[in-house]
Amino acid sequence: MDLRHLIDKVLLVDTKKLVLRERECTSRILHYLREIDRRKLFAELGFSSLFSYCTKDLKYSPDQAQRRIVACRLLGELPEIEAKLDSGSLNLTHLGLFSSHCKSEGICGIEEKRAVLSQLENTSTREAEKILAVEETAPAAPKVTLRRRSKNSTRLSITLDDRVLGKLEKLQAHFSHSKKRELAQLVEYLCDQELARLEKRKVGRVSHSPAAPQVTGDRALTAKLKREALARARHRCEYRDPKTGKKCGAIHFLQIHHRLPLAYGGKHDLRNLQVLCHAHHRRVHHAQRDVNVASLPSKLARIFPSGKLPDSSITDNGRVTIFWNVPCNGLAP
């Protein structure tokens, strides 16, 4: 299917309609599975269980089959689940986590189940897991499990509290432009850094690695300005949708964008800098419109009497390219 002929608005609207239909279809499938389970029709087809029927005949993966079986059985106890699945406030992953929690904690009462389920609405998987996590009276010591997987690799399983996990996530965001963003590479990098530091202390001398070559001239963006821009953005993407006002807020692959490019008069000024994630930085530079101007200074003065330019650049042939996707007030407060 080739969708390149669709304009952006139609593509987004059609996608939302398809997702709504997908949710409705999922609810109907759950009702059908529940009735098949009630009649035990899978046995007539030669399957020993509903799970076996779902995986072998319907071709669901084991995870997909288990989530749907759990959900269809919960529909019998809590019919209101259907409306929440259709609206998207709950999904099959929520119901799987909820079912496991009820079994482990011995939750049987309908009202008690409803109270727990209401807390999971409109949450991410991680948020739902945190809500359902059993409260600990005291912080548990990190639990480490090592299991040999092959001749050259070992599986490491470790339980960390949220404080340590938060530090790891900050480091992953910091190294998001490199391979060190992957947890295994990040652990190796941190080990290398600490071992190098210990080796320097052991030999009683401090060696400095050669400094990276510095870019000189007007095109150099100082590290101080980068830090100030990132600090102002709270290390998050500052892109705002011009129609909805929704802010991206991504923390990975952050880049510094010049609202008015250097090649066309832009300056290394904090007001001219914007922190964008890679996707929105690319979007800004690709979603452009060309506007002819006969006399650029006077034209710009008439078009922008406030003196505030949008993201613009002047091309060699006397045209001004305006990046319409980032409004003049697009910088985050």
TIZAKE-100566 format. One record per residue: residue in three letters; x, y, z of N, C-alpha, C in turn. Coordinates in pm, whole numbers, plus 50000, padded with zeros to 5 digits. Layout:
ALAXYZXYZXYZ...
This chain:
MET500844988050000500005000050000500885012450000ASP500675021149905501455033449893500595045149941LEU501005051450050500245062450109500895075950087ARG501905076550001502635089049984501785100149924HIS500675096849862499835107149801498965114249904LEU498845108750026497995114750128498665126950190ILE497895137650210498435149250280498495146050429ASP499295153750503499545150750644498255149750725LYS497345159250707496115159750787495275147250765VAL495125143250639494315131350607494975118850666LEU496295117950654497015106350708496795104950858LEU496885116050932496705115651077495275112451115VAL494305118551048492895116051078492535101451049ASP492975096450933492675082550897493305072750994THR494535075751041495195066951137494405066151267LYS493905077651313493115077651438491825069651420LYS491195070951304489965063151279490255048251278LEU491375044451216491735030251212492035024751351VAL492675032851436492955028351572491665026151650LEU490685035251632489395033551699488695020751652ARG488755018051522488165005851469488904993551521GLU490234994751536491024983651588490614980251731ARG490394990651812489974988351951488604981651956GLU487674986551872486354980451869486434965951824CYS487304963351726487484949751677488064940751786THR488994946151865489594938451974488534934652077SER487634943952109486554941052204485654929952153ARG485334930352024484484919851967485184906351972ILE486484906151943487244893651948487214887952090LEU487324896552190487294891852329485954885252361HIS484854891252312483544885252334483444871552265TYR483974870552143483944857952070484784847352142LEU485954851252189486804841752261486134837052390ARG485454846252455484774842652580483684832352554GLU482944834052445481874824452412482464811052368ILE483554811552292484224799052253484714791552376ASP485244799252473485714793152598484544787152676ARG483414794252680482244789252754481724776252694ARG481704775452560481194763452492482264752552478LYS483504755952510484634746752494484754741652350LEU484524750652256484564746752115485964742852069PHE486984747852141488354744452102488604729352112ALA487864722652206488044708152224487534700652101GLU486444705752040485904699151921486874700051804LEU487744710151806488724711951698490034704551727GLY490084697651840491264689751872492314697051955PHE491924708352016492874715852100492534713452246SER493564712652328493374709552469492954721452553SER493174733652502492874745652578492614757252484LEU492024767852541491804779952463493134786052420PHE494124784952506495454790252474496034782952352SER495924769852351496444762052238495704765652110TYR494384767652120493584771652003494024785251950CYS494274794652041494664808352000496044808551933THR496964800651986498324801051932498474792651804LYS497784781151800497994772051687497014774451572ASP495764777751605494774779551500494634794351461LEU494584803251559494434817551531495774824351505LYS496884817251530498234822151500498654834051584TYR498104835351704498594845551797499914840851857SER500774850251891501964846551967501524842852109PRO502354835652185501954832152322501564844152408ASP502324855252397502004867152474500664873052432GLN500444874052300499184879552250498004870952294ALA498164857852285497084848752324496764849952473GLN497804850252556497574850952700496874863852740ARG497284875052680496644887952713495164887752676ARG494834882052561493434881852517492594872152600ILE493174861252641492434851752725492154857952861VAL493144864352919492954870953048491874881553036ALA491914889652928490954900552911489544895352889CYS489404884752808488044879852780487404874052905ARG488214868152994487654862753118487344873753219LEU488114884553216487814895853304486534902853262LEU486194902253132484954908453085483734902853155GLY483784890053191482664884053262482474889753401GLU483584892953467483514898553602483244913453600LEU483914920353509483854935053506483464939553365PRO482184939853332481744943553197482154957553154GLU482384966453252482744980253218484114981153151ILE484874970353155486194970153091486074972952942GLU485004968252880484854969652734484894984352692ALA484134992752761484095007052725485465013452745LYS486195009152846487515014952872488535010252770LEU488384997952720489254993252612488955000952484ASP487675003352456487295010652334487805024952337SER487795031152455488245045152466489765046352470GLY490455035252502491905035652511492435038752649SER491535040952746492015043952882492645031652947LEU492255019652901492895007252943493274999352818ASN494304990952831494684982252720494924968152772LEU495234959052681495394945052720496564943052816THR497614951252802498744950152895498334953853036HIS497504964453049496974968153180496244956453244LEU495384949953166494574939053220495444927153260GLY496504924453184497414913753221498114916453353LEU498604928753369499254932653496498264932053611PHE497034936853586495984936953688495644922853733SER495494913653638495154899853672496244893253756SER497504895253716498614889553793498664895253934HIS498404908253946498424914754077497324909154167CYS496134907354112495014902054192495314887954242LYS495924879754158496264866154199497324865954308SER498374874154290499474874054387499064880054521GLU498154889854517497734896554641496444891054698GLY495844881254629494614875054680493414884254677ILE493344893054578492214902354565491074895254494CYS489934893754563488804886354506487544894754493GLY487364904554579486144912554579486014921154454ILE484804921954399484574929754277484864944554300GLU484374950054410484594964354436486064967454457GLU486764958154523488204960054544488944959654412LYS488514950654322489124949954190488864962654110ARG487654967754119487324980154048488164991754098ALA488394992154228489195002954285490635002454233VAL491174990354224492544988954172492604992454025LEU491624987453949491614989553804491475004353768SER490715011753848490525026053820491825033853830GLN492765028853912494045035653926494935033953803LEU494635023753721495485020753606495055028253480GLU493925034853484493415041553364494345052753319ASN494575053353188495395063853125496815064453181THR497375052853211498765052353257499595044453158SER500905046953160501825038953079502075025653149THR502725016453079503025003453140503895005053264ARG504905013753253505795015653369505045021853487GLU504165031453459503385037653566502455027453631ALA501855018853547500955008553602501734998653689GLU502914994853645503734985653725504094991853860LYS504345004853858504705011653983503505012354077ILE502315014654022501105015254103500825001754169LEU501044991054093500724977654144501844971554227ALA503004978054227504134972554303503814972254452VAL504244961654518504014960154661504914969754737GLU504334977154831505124986554911506104979054999GLU507354983955003508374977755087508564985955213THR508674979155325508864986255452510234992555461ALA511224986655394512584992155393513184989655256PRO514084998655211514704996655080515434983355074ALA515134975754971515784962654955517184964354897ALA518074955654941519434955954886519384951254741PRO520224956954654520224952654515520444937554504LYS519554931154430519634916654411520264913854276VAL521314906054275522054903254152522044888254124THR521734884853999521754870953957522594869753831LEU523544860453833524404857853718524114843953664ARG523964843153531523714830153469524504829453338ARG525334819253327526134817453206525224813953089ARG525314821852979524494819652861525274812852748SER526534816152735527364810152632528824810752679LYS529734806552592531144806452629531664820352660ASN531124830452591531654844052605530664854052663SER529534849552715528554859152767527854853452890THR527464862652978526754859253100525544868453114ARG524414863053151523204870953173523254876853314LEU523124889953323523134896953451521734902353478SER521164898253589519854903253631520024910353764ILE519584922953769519794930853890518534938853922THR518214939354051517054946954099517564959854162LEU517104971254110517554984254157516364992354208ASP516615001454302515545010354343515415021754242ASP514345029454255514055040054158515145050754154ARG515805053054266516845063454272518005059954179VAL518485047454187519595043054102519155042153956LEU517945037053934517435035953798517325049753733GLY516925059653811516835073253758518195078553714LYS519245075253790520595079453751521015073053619LEU520715060153604521055053253479520315059353360GLU519055062853381518275068753272518825082353233LYS519305090053331519915103053299521185101153217LEU521975091153253523185088453176522845083853034GLN521815075553020521395071152888520955082952802ALA520255092352864519835104252789521035112752749HIS522025113652839523235121452810524005115552692PHE524045102152684524795095452578523895090752464SER522735097052448521765092252349522265093252206HIS523305101552181523835102952046524905092552014SER525205083852110526275074152088525775060152121LYS526635050352093526265036552123526175033952272LYS526725043152352526715041152497525315042752557ARG524325046652474522965047752527522385034052563GLU522895023352496522455009952531523045006152666LEU522254999752748522644997352887523934989252897ALA524084979052813525294970752819526524978952787GLN526454987352682527584995852645527845006652750LEU526765011452813526925021652918527655015753038VAL527295003753077527974997153191529444995053158GLU529734990653037531134988652996531905001753000TYR531275012552951531935025752951532235030353094LEU531265028953184531465033153322532565024953389CYS532615011953358533685003453413535045007953361ASP535125010953230536385015553172536855028653236GLN535895037853259536245050653320536775048953462GLU536125040653539536545038753678537875031153685LEU538055021253598539325013853596540475022953554ALA540225031753458541265041053415541625050653528ARG540605055153603540875064253715541695057253823LEU541355044753852542095037253952543535034653907GLU543725032153778545065029653725545935042253737LYS545345053853712546085066453726546505068553871ARG545585065353964545915067054105547015057154147LYS546985045154090547965034954127549375038954087VAL549545044253969550885047853923551325061453977GLY550425068254048550825080754112550975092454018ARG550315092053904550395103553815549045105153745VAL548785117053703547545120253634547875123953492SER547335116453398547555119753257546285125453198HIS546455135553115545295142053054545165137452910SER543985133152875543745129152737543785141452649PRO544255139952523544335151552435542975157752413ALA542945170952416541685178152400541165176452258ALA539855175952248539235174852116539495187652038PRO539675186351907539905198351827538755208151839GLN539065220651859538045231051877537725237851745VAL536435239951725536015247351606536205262151634THR536835268951544537105283151562536315291251461GLY536215304151490535525312951397534105315751443ASP533355323351361532025327551398531035316051404ARG531355304851337530415293851334530495284951458ALA531455287551546531605279251665530545282651768LEU529825272551813528855274351922529525270052051THR529655279152143530415276352264529695266352352ALA530485259152430529915249452522529025256252625LYS529385268452662528585275952760527185278652706LEU527125282852579525805285552519524975272752510LYS525625261652473524915249052467524325245452603ARG525165247152708524675243952843523515252852883GLU523615265852848522535275152883521255271652809ALA521385267952681520195264252604519555251652660LEU520385241752692519865229352748519245231552885ALA519885240052966519355242953099518015249953089ARG517915259652997516645266752979515535257052937ALA515905247252854514925237452805514725225952904ARG515445226353017515395215353115515765202053050HIS516685202852954517185190952883516055183152818ARG515125190552759514005184352687513765191752556CYS513205184652458512885190852329511855201852349GLU512115213652290511245225252310510175226752202TYR510095217252112509125218652003507695218452056ARG506895228052007505475228352039504675227351910ASP503655219251911502785218451794502045231751780PRO502155238451663501535251651649500025251551658LYS499395239851639497935239151644497435235151782THR498015224751839497515219751968498265225552088GLY499475230852063500285235952173500985225152252LYS500855212652210501485201452279502985202152264LYS503695200752376505145201352377505715187252367CYS506785185552287507385172352268507965167252400GLY508965174052453509525170152582510465158252581ALA510885153552461511805142152455513135145552521ILE513805135552577515085137852645516255131552571HIS515995123852466517065117152392517315124052258PHE518555122852209518965128052078518675143052065LEU519015150652168518775165052165519835172052081GLN519405182052004520275189751917519945204551931ILE520945212951902520755227451909520385232751770HIS519245239351762518745244651635518845259851635HIS519365265551525519365280051507518075284051437ARG517275291851504515995295951445516225303751316LEU517185312651318517625319351195519035314251168PRO519235306351061520535299751038521685309751028LEU522875304951067524075313351063524365318350922ALA524145309950823524485313650686523675325550636TYR522585328450702521715339150655521475349750762GLY522505352050843522445363150937522125359451079GLY521865346751107521575342651243522805343651333LYS522585345351461523665347251557523655336051662HIS524835334651725524935325651840524385332951961ASP523095335251958522415342252067521415332452128LEU521325332652260520445323252327519015324252277ARG518605336552240517245338352189517065332152051ASN518185329651980518125323651846518315308551850LEU518505303151970518755288651984517535281552038GLN517315269551990516215261452037516675247052047VAL516335240452154516685226452174515595217752113LEU515985209152019515045200451951515575186051951CYS514685176551956515095162751936515395160651787HIS516035149551755516445147251616515245147451521ALA514125141151564512965140351475512405154151444HIS512275162751546511705176051523512715185451457HIS514005183451483515025191451415514965188751265ARG514845176151231514745172551090513445177751030ARG512365176851108511055181551062511095196451030VAL511745204051117511835218551099512555221950969HIS513635214650941514435217750824513835212450693HIS512855203650705512235198350584510885204750553ALA510165208850658508855214950636509055229850612GLN509315233950491509635247650457508755252550342ARG508615265750335507945271850221508805283450172ASP508875285050044509645295849986508735307749955VAL509185319449995508425331749969509325341349893ASN508905345749774509705355249696509705368949764VAL510855375149767510945388749818511775396849720ALA511245408349679511975416849585513055424549657SER512695430549767513665438049846513575432849988LEU514505424350026514385416950150514205425650274PRO515065435550301514915442850427513565449650440SER513115456650336511845463650345510685453950351LYS510795442950276509745432950278509585427150418LEU510725423150478510655417350610510095427250711ALA510435440050694509935450250785508415451250777ARG507875449550654506435450450639505735437650685ILE506375425950657505745413250694505805411050845PHE506925414950906507105412951049507345426451117PRO506285434651132506475447951190506965447651334SER506725436551405507195435851544508695434151553GLY509325430951440510765428651440511145414551479LYS510155406051508510435392251545510315383451422LEU511395376851386511395368251268511035354051308PRO510295346851223510135332551246511425325551207ASP511445312351217512635305051173512785307151023SER513785314850981513895318650841515335317750794SER515495317050664516815317750605516685323950467ILE517725331250424517705337850294518565329950199THR517985325550089518725317349994519505326349899ASP520375319949819521245327449730520485334849621ASN519285329849587518565336249478517555346749526GLY517775351949648516945362649697515585358249746ARG515515345949799514265341049853514435338650002VAL513355340050075513425337450218512635324650244THR513265315250310512625302650344512135303550487ILE510845301350508510265302550641509875288750692PHE510335285450810510025272650872508715274350948TRP507625270950885506315273750943505995264851062ASN506665253551074506305244251181506755248951319VAL507615258851327508035264051457507595278451465PRO506545281551545506055295251552507045304451619CYS506825317551603507765327451658507895325951809ASN506795322351874506845320952020507005306452060GLY507645298651973507755284251995508695280252107LEU509515289452157510425285852265509645283352393ALA510065273252464509405270052591509735280652694PRO508815283652780509085293652884510165288952982
